[in-house]
């Protein structure tokens, strides 16, 4: 049989088979039996089933997340309403009263312990006025803003997981953060504003990821106004926007938003504001490198404080600040041209540099990184969460002389019973940072090797290209000679054989 006949015969056979399948489907439908769907319909039904399953999974996860946020918030409010908290509760009440009665300048002058920003001073005045006017519980009022900030942070995490990174991060991580032990102990018990700082840092990071420069600068400014420590992240955001050609705009927006809050203190009493707020370096001897220096027993290293330190202590603390700041600047510069999602890792590693080299870290500082590591290193987020939780639980239990917690005071008598436990989170951040540095070194070595190989390949390709050009020229010359009747043996193949 000819090839064309066989081809058309096979087409007719397939067409007849298709007609037979449709006829069988029609008969089955008339008999009330199960319809034999065509194979083209099955993928559509599978896709529809998958959509329904994913919608069901997301709705269930939303309910679980809402329950986790509700349970975590209720537990924090219960803890805040039934406990006094730490020393910070009484100190903040005294600070609010002092600013309310004497003003911010006088408070800076008379209390070297008052190292808070003008915006936070106004918040303390408001809390003091509410407590005094309506006889409301000041310990509860002090902790409500941090509890509310945790709710906002959890909602931002949920939006990022479900809307901006669907399928990349499991819903369970958002639920885990909503029930974070660190958030419960810092926001629900301690009594400070670090959870608010963490919320604004996350919002600034999130909108940098979304490449919304106005909202990024807005929330970063609020983070700085809450606690001046947020300035540590300024190189990260500056170089991030510099890589996108928007660093000047970011700087102008940030400066314009900071100016109304800081202009009066910096003009009227700049020395007091700079000394109290910008000169604060936390407590010597309770964290990391300064802890181990104190353990040497050298007398100038023995004092645990942030003022009246020896000259060598001040020099070491200054050096550690410079090392941390330099590390963050280098990190931000090297990662400035990466994708927008890299901002989460940049902020997370910046916090790791700070905690690795900080001269002193207080307990509530551990709320700063919040959930940033969750977006790029979820296993490390779990490790850091566990390390921070163990240290905080041990410390709060010690200062309360056991369970249950109520009034916890950091005194010299219990100092040596808890500061040794600070090595758990410190070592965790140190290893986290070390793994990142090793990975960067390996990546740089791999890139240099690849570039070297690529350079060799380009040189070889250049040689091949020259050979190909020679062969083409020889081939064209042979054709011309052949047409003119003057072809010689080997003219057409010499170039190709040589190359």
C-alpha positions as CSV (number, residue, x, y, z in Angstrom):
1,X,0.0,0.0,0.0
2,X,1.4,3.5,-0.8
3,X,2.5,5.7,2.0
4,X,-0.2,8.3,1.5
5,X,-2.9,5.6,1.6
6,X,-1.6,4.2,4.8
7,X,-1.4,7.7,6.3
8,X,-5.0,8.6,5.4
9,X,-6.1,5.2,6.5
10,X,-4.7,5.6,10.0
11,X,-6.4,9.1,10.2
12,X,-9.7,7.5,9.2
13,X,-9.3,4.8,11.9
14,X,-8.5,7.4,14.6
15,X,-11.5,9.5,13.6
16,X,-13.8,6.4,13.6
17,X,-12.5,5.5,17.1
18,X,-13.3,8.9,18.4
19,X,-16.8,8.7,17.0
20,X,-17.2,5.3,18.7
21,X,-16.1,6.7,22.1
22,X,-18.6,9.6,21.8
23,X,-21.4,7.1,20.9
24,X,-20.5,5.0,23.9
25,X,-20.7,8.1,26.1
26,X,-24.1,8.9,24.8
27,X,-25.4,5.4,25.3
28,X,-24.1,5.4,28.9
29,X,-25.7,8.7,29.6
30,X,-29.1,7.5,28.3
31,X,-28.8,4.3,30.4
32,X,-28.1,6.4,33.5
33,X,-24.7,4.8,33.8
34,X,-21.4,6.5,34.7
35,X,-20.2,8.7,31.8
36,X,-16.8,7.9,30.4
37,X,-15.3,11.3,30.1
38,X,-13.0,12.2,27.3
39,X,-9.3,12.5,28.3
40,X,-9.4,16.3,27.6
41,X,-12.0,16.8,30.4
42,X,-10.0,15.1,33.1
43,X,-7.3,17.8,33.6
44,X,-10.0,20.5,34.0
45,X,-11.7,18.5,36.7
46,X,-8.4,17.8,38.4
47,X,-7.6,21.6,38.3
48,X,-11.0,22.4,39.7
49,X,-10.6,19.8,42.5
50,X,-7.2,21.2,43.4
51,X,-8.6,24.8,43.6
52,X,-11.3,23.7,45.9
53,X,-8.8,21.8,48.1
54,X,-6.4,24.7,48.3
55,X,-9.3,27.1,49.1
56,X,-10.4,24.7,51.8
57,X,-6.9,24.4,53.2
58,X,-6.4,28.2,53.2
59,X,-9.7,28.8,54.9
60,X,-8.9,26.2,57.6
61,X,-5.4,27.7,58.0
62,X,-7.0,31.2,58.4
63,X,-9.2,30.0,61.2
64,X,-6.3,28.3,62.9
65,X,-4.2,31.4,62.6
66,X,-7.0,33.6,63.9
67,X,-7.3,31.2,66.9
68,X,-3.5,31.4,67.5
69,X,-3.5,35.2,67.4
70,X,-6.5,35.3,69.8
71,X,-5.1,32.8,72.2
72,X,-1.7,34.6,72.3
73,X,-3.3,38.0,72.8
74,X,-5.6,36.8,75.5
75,X,-2.7,35.2,77.4
76,X,-0.6,38.4,77.1
77,X,-3.4,40.6,78.4
78,X,-4.1,38.2,81.3
79,X,-0.4,38.2,82.2
80,X,-0.2,42.0,81.9
81,X,-3.3,42.5,84.1
82,X,-2.2,40.1,86.8
83,X,1.5,40.8,87.2
84,X,3.5,43.9,87.9
85,X,6.4,43.2,85.5
86,X,10.1,44.1,85.9
87,X,12.0,47.2,87.0
88,X,11.1,48.9,83.8
89,X,7.5,49.3,84.9
90,X,8.3,51.5,87.8
91,X,11.0,53.3,85.9
92,X,8.7,54.2,83.0
93,X,6.1,55.5,85.5
94,X,8.7,57.7,87.2
95,X,9.9,58.9,83.8
96,X,6.4,59.8,82.6
97,X,5.8,61.7,85.8
98,X,9.1,63.6,85.6
99,X,8.6,64.7,82.0
100,X,5.0,65.6,82.8
101,X,6.0,67.8,85.7
102,X,9.4,69.1,84.8
103,X,9.7,68.8,81.0
104,X,12.0,66.7,78.8
105,X,15.1,68.9,79.1
106,X,15.1,68.7,82.9
107,X,14.5,65.0,82.8
108,X,17.6,64.5,80.6
109,X,19.6,66.7,82.9
110,X,18.6,65.1,86.2
111,X,18.5,61.4,85.2
112,X,21.3,59.7,83.3
113,X,19.1,56.6,83.2
114,X,16.6,58.3,81.0
115,X,18.0,57.5,77.5
116,X,14.7,57.5,75.5
117,X,13.7,59.5,72.4
118,X,11.4,62.5,72.6
119,X,8.6,60.6,70.9
120,X,8.7,57.8,73.5
121,X,8.9,60.5,76.2
122,X,5.5,61.9,75.0
123,X,4.1,58.3,75.0
124,X,5.2,57.9,78.6
125,X,3.5,61.3,79.5
126,X,0.3,60.1,77.9
127,X,0.3,56.8,79.8
128,X,1.1,58.5,83.1
129,X,-1.8,61.0,82.5
130,X,-4.3,58.2,81.7
131,X,-3.2,56.3,84.8
132,X,-3.5,59.3,87.0
133,X,-6.7,60.7,85.6
134,X,-8.8,57.5,85.3
135,X,-7.0,55.4,88.0
136,X,-6.2,52.8,85.5
137,X,-3.5,50.2,86.1
138,X,-0.2,51.5,84.9
139,X,1.5,48.1,84.4
140,X,-1.4,47.1,82.1
141,X,-1.4,50.4,80.2
142,X,2.4,50.1,79.7
143,X,2.1,46.7,78.1
144,X,-1.0,47.2,75.9
145,X,0.9,49.0,73.1
146,X,3.4,46.1,72.8
147,X,0.6,43.5,72.8
148,X,-1.2,45.5,70.0
149,X,2.0,45.7,68.1
150,X,2.4,41.9,68.2
151,X,-1.1,41.5,66.6
152,X,-0.1,43.9,63.8
153,X,3.2,42.1,63.3
154,X,1.4,38.7,63.1
155,X,-1.1,40.1,60.5
156,X,1.8,41.4,58.4
157,X,3.4,38.0,58.5
158,X,0.2,36.3,57.5
159,X,-0.3,38.7,54.6
160,X,3.3,38.1,53.4
161,X,2.8,34.3,53.7
162,X,-0.6,34.1,52.0
163,X,-0.5,36.9,49.4
164,X,3.1,37.9,48.6
165,X,4.8,34.5,48.9
166,X,2.0,31.9,48.4
167,X,3.2,28.3,48.6
168,X,6.7,29.3,49.6
169,X,6.2,29.4,53.4
170,X,3.9,27.1,55.3
171,X,0.9,28.6,57.2
172,X,2.2,26.8,60.3
173,X,5.1,29.3,60.6
174,X,2.7,32.2,60.9
175,X,0.8,30.4,63.5
176,X,4.0,29.6,65.4
177,X,5.0,33.2,65.4
178,X,1.5,34.2,66.7
179,X,2.2,32.0,69.7
180,X,5.9,33.0,70.1
181,X,7.2,32.6,73.7
182,X,9.5,35.5,73.2
183,X,6.6,37.8,72.3
184,X,4.7,36.6,75.3
185,X,7.5,37.2,77.8
186,X,8.6,40.6,76.4
187,X,5.2,42.1,75.5
188,X,3.0,40.3,78.1
189,X,5.4,40.4,81.1
190,X,8.5,42.6,80.8
191,X,7.0,46.0,80.2
192,X,8.9,47.9,77.4
193,X,8.4,49.1,73.9
194,X,10.7,46.7,72.0
195,X,7.7,45.0,70.3
196,X,6.7,48.3,68.8
197,X,10.2,48.7,67.4
198,X,10.0,45.2,66.0
199,X,6.6,46.0,64.4
200,X,7.9,49.1,62.6
201,X,11.1,47.4,61.5
202,X,9.1,44.6,60.0
203,X,6.7,47.0,58.2
204,X,9.7,49.0,56.8
205,X,11.3,45.7,55.6
206,X,8.0,44.5,54.2
207,X,7.4,47.7,52.2
208,X,11.0,47.7,51.0
209,X,10.3,44.2,49.7
210,X,7.2,45.6,48.0
211,X,9.4,48.5,46.7
212,X,7.2,51.1,48.3
213,X,9.8,53.7,49.2
214,X,7.4,56.1,50.8
215,X,6.0,53.6,53.3
216,X,9.4,52.1,53.9
217,X,10.8,55.5,54.9
218,X,7.6,56.3,57.0
219,X,7.8,53.1,59.1
220,X,11.6,53.2,59.4
221,X,11.3,56.8,60.8
222,X,8.8,55.6,63.4
223,X,11.1,52.8,64.4
224,X,13.9,55.3,65.0
225,X,11.6,57.6,66.9
226,X,10.6,54.7,69.2
227,X,14.2,53.6,69.9
228,X,17.4,55.1,68.5
229,X,18.8,51.6,68.1
230,X,16.9,51.3,64.8
231,X,19.5,53.6,63.3
232,X,21.7,50.5,63.1
233,X,19.5,49.4,60.1
234,X,19.9,52.7,58.2
235,X,22.7,51.4,56.0
236,X,20.6,48.4,55.0
237,X,17.7,50.5,53.8
238,X,20.0,53.2,52.3
239,X,22.0,50.9,50.2
240,X,18.9,48.9,49.3
241,X,17.4,52.0,47.7
242,X,20.8,53.1,46.4
243,X,20.9,50.0,44.3
244,X,17.6,51.1,42.8
245,X,18.5,54.7,42.3
246,X,16.2,56.0,45.0
247,X,18.6,56.6,47.9
248,X,18.3,60.4,47.8
249,X,14.5,60.2,47.9
250,X,14.6,57.8,50.8
251,X,17.0,60.0,52.7
252,X,14.9,63.1,52.1
253,X,11.6,61.5,53.2
254,X,13.3,60.1,56.4
255,X,14.9,63.4,57.3
256,X,11.7,65.3,56.8
257,X,9.8,62.9,59.1
258,X,12.5,62.9,61.7
259,X,12.9,66.7,61.8
260,X,9.6,67.6,63.6
261,X,10.5,65.2,66.5
262,X,14.2,66.0,66.9
263,X,14.5,69.7,65.9
264,X,13.6,71.1,69.4
265,X,15.9,68.9,71.5
266,X,18.8,69.2,69.0
267,X,18.5,73.0,68.9
268,X,17.7,73.8,72.6
269,X,19.8,71.2,74.4
270,X,21.8,69.2,71.9
271,X,24.5,68.1,74.3
272,X,22.0,66.5,76.7
273,X,20.1,64.8,73.9
274,X,23.2,63.4,72.2
275,X,24.7,62.2,75.5
276,X,21.6,60.6,76.9
277,X,20.1,59.1,73.8
278,X,23.0,58.6,71.3
279,X,25.6,57.9,73.9
280,X,23.9,55.0,75.6
281,X,25.8,51.7,75.1
282,X,23.8,49.3,77.3
283,X,25.3,47.4,80.3
284,X,28.9,46.2,80.4
285,X,29.5,42.6,81.4
286,X,26.1,40.8,80.8
287,X,26.4,39.8,77.2
288,X,28.8,38.3,74.7
289,X,32.4,39.6,74.6
290,X,32.1,41.9,77.6
291,X,30.7,39.0,79.7
292,X,33.8,36.9,79.0
293,X,36.1,39.9,79.6
294,X,34.4,40.3,83.0
295,X,34.9,36.6,83.7
296,X,38.7,37.0,83.4
297,X,38.6,38.6,86.9
298,X,40.6,41.7,85.8
299,X,39.5,44.4,88.2
300,X,38.8,47.2,85.6
301,X,36.4,44.7,83.9
302,X,34.3,43.9,87.0
303,X,31.8,46.7,87.2
304,X,28.4,45.9,85.6
305,X,26.9,49.3,84.5
306,X,26.5,51.7,81.5
307,X,28.0,54.7,83.3
308,X,31.0,55.4,85.6
309,X,33.0,52.8,83.7
310,X,36.7,52.6,83.5
311,X,38.5,54.1,80.5
312,X,39.4,50.7,79.2
313,X,35.8,49.6,79.4
314,X,34.7,52.7,77.5
315,X,37.4,52.1,74.8
316,X,36.3,48.5,74.4
317,X,32.6,49.3,74.2
318,X,33.4,52.0,71.6
319,X,35.5,49.6,69.6
320,X,32.7,47.0,69.6
321,X,30.2,49.6,68.4
322,X,32.5,50.5,65.5
323,X,33.0,46.9,64.6
324,X,29.2,46.2,64.6
325,X,28.4,49.3,62.6
326,X,31.2,48.6,60.1
327,X,30.0,45.1,59.6
328,X,26.4,46.2,58.9
329,X,27.6,48.8,56.4
330,X,29.7,46.3,54.5
331,X,26.9,43.8,54.5
332,X,24.4,46.4,53.3
333,X,26.8,47.5,50.5
334,X,27.5,44.0,49.3
335,X,23.8,43.1,49.1
336,X,22.5,46.3,47.7
337,X,21.9,45.0,44.2
338,X,20.2,41.8,45.1
339,X,16.5,41.2,44.5
340,X,13.9,42.8,46.7
341,X,13.3,39.6,48.7
342,X,16.9,39.8,49.9
343,X,16.0,42.7,52.2
344,X,14.6,40.2,54.8
345,X,18.0,38.4,54.9
346,X,19.9,41.7,55.0
347,X,17.9,42.9,58.0
348,X,18.2,39.5,59.7
349,X,22.0,39.3,59.3
350,X,22.4,42.9,60.5
351,X,20.7,42.0,63.7
352,X,23.0,38.9,63.9
353,X,26.0,41.2,63.6
354,X,24.6,43.5,66.3
355,X,24.0,40.7,68.7
356,X,27.4,39.1,68.0
357,X,29.4,42.2,68.7
358,X,27.2,44.4,70.9
359,X,28.9,45.5,74.2
360,X,25.7,44.9,76.1
361,X,22.2,43.4,75.4
362,X,19.2,43.6,77.7
363,X,16.6,40.9,77.7
364,X,13.9,42.8,75.8
365,X,16.3,43.5,72.9
366,X,15.7,39.9,71.8
367,X,12.3,40.9,70.5
368,X,13.9,43.2,67.9
369,X,14.5,40.5,65.2
370,X,11.0,39.3,65.7
371,X,10.1,37.1,62.7
372,X,12.5,38.5,60.1
373,X,14.5,35.2,59.8
374,X,11.3,33.4,59.1
375,X,11.3,34.7,55.6
376,X,14.7,33.4,54.5
377,X,16.0,30.9,57.1
378,X,13.1,29.1,58.9
379,X,15.3,26.5,60.6
380,X,17.5,29.2,62.0
381,X,14.4,31.1,63.1
382,X,13.4,28.1,65.1
383,X,16.9,27.7,66.6
384,X,17.0,31.4,67.6
385,X,13.5,31.3,68.9
386,X,14.3,28.4,71.2
387,X,17.6,29.9,72.4
388,X,16.0,33.3,73.2
389,X,13.0,31.6,74.9
390,X,15.3,29.5,77.2
391,X,17.3,32.5,78.2
392,X,14.3,34.7,78.9
393,X,12.4,32.1,80.8
394,X,15.4,31.4,83.0
395,X,16.1,35.1,83.7
396,X,12.5,36.0,84.5
397,X,12.2,33.0,86.8
398,X,15.4,34.0,88.6
399,X,14.5,37.6,89.2
400,X,11.1,36.5,90.5
401,X,12.7,33.9,92.8
402,X,10.8,31.1,91.1
403,X,7.3,30.7,89.7
404,X,4.7,32.3,89.4
405,X,6.0,35.6,88.0
406,X,4.8,38.9,89.4
407,X,7.4,41.5,90.5
408,X,10.8,40.8,88.9
409,X,13.7,43.1,89.9
410,X,17.2,43.0,88.4
411,X,19.4,43.3,91.5
412,X,23.1,42.7,92.1
413,X,22.2,39.7,94.4
414,X,20.7,37.7,91.5
415,X,23.0,38.9,88.7
416,X,25.4,36.0,88.6
417,X,22.5,33.5,88.6
418,X,21.2,34.5,85.2
419,X,23.8,36.4,83.1
420,X,25.7,33.1,82.3
421,X,22.5,31.9,80.5
422,X,22.9,34.8,78.0
423,X,25.6,32.7,76.3
424,X,22.9,30.5,74.8
425,X,21.3,33.2,72.5
426,X,24.7,34.8,72.0
427,X,26.3,31.6,70.7
428,X,23.2,31.0,68.6
429,X,23.5,34.4,66.8
430,X,27.3,33.9,66.5
431,X,26.9,30.5,64.8
432,X,24.1,31.9,62.6
433,X,26.4,34.7,61.5
434,X,29.4,32.4,61.1
435,X,27.3,30.1,58.8
436,X,26.4,33.1,56.7
437,X,30.0,34.2,56.4
438,X,31.2,30.7,55.4
439,X,28.4,30.5,52.8
440,X,29.4,33.9,51.4
441,X,33.1,32.9,51.2
442,X,32.2,29.7,49.4
443,X,29.9,31.6,47.0
444,X,32.6,34.2,46.3
445,X,35.2,31.5,45.6
446,X,32.7,29.7,43.3
447,X,31.9,32.9,41.5
448,X,35.6,33.7,41.0
449,X,36.3,30.2,39.7
450,X,33.3,30.4,37.4
451,X,34.5,33.8,36.1
452,X,38.0,32.5,35.6
453,X,36.6,29.5,33.6
454,X,34.4,31.9,31.7
455,X,37.3,34.0,30.8
456,X,39.2,31.0,29.5
457,X,36.2,29.9,27.6
458,X,35.9,33.4,26.0
459,X,39.5,33.3,24.9
460,X,39.1,29.8,23.4
461,X,35.9,31.0,21.7
462,X,37.8,33.9,20.4
463,X,40.4,31.5,18.9
464,X,37.6,29.4,17.4
465,X,36.0,32.5,16.0
466,X,39.2,33.5,14.3
467,X,39.7,30.0,12.9
468,X,36.1,30.0,11.6
469,X,36.7,33.4,10.0
470,X,39.8,32.1,8.3
471,X,38.0,29.0,7.1
472,X,35.2,31.1,5.8
473,X,37.6,33.3,3.9
474,X,39.5,30.4,2.5
475,X,36.3,28.7,1.5
476,X,35.0,31.9,-0.2
477,X,38.3,32.3,-2.1
478,X,38.2,28.7,-3.2
479,X,34.7,29.2,-4.6
480,X,35.8,32.2,-6.5
481,X,38.7,30.4,-8.0
482,X,36.5,27.4,-8.9
483,X,34.1,29.7,-10.7
484,X,37.0,31.3,-12.6
485,X,38.4,27.9,-13.5
486,X,41.5,28.3,-11.4
487,X,40.6,26.0,-8.5
488,X,43.5,24.2,-6.9
489,X,43.4,20.9,-5.0
490,X,42.6,21.4,-1.3
491,X,41.4,25.1,-1.5
492,X,38.0,24.4,0.0
493,X,39.1,22.2,2.9
494,X,42.4,23.6,4.2
495,X,40.9,26.2,6.6
496,X,38.4,23.7,8.1
497,X,41.0,21.0,8.5
498,X,43.4,23.4,10.4
499,X,40.8,24.5,12.8
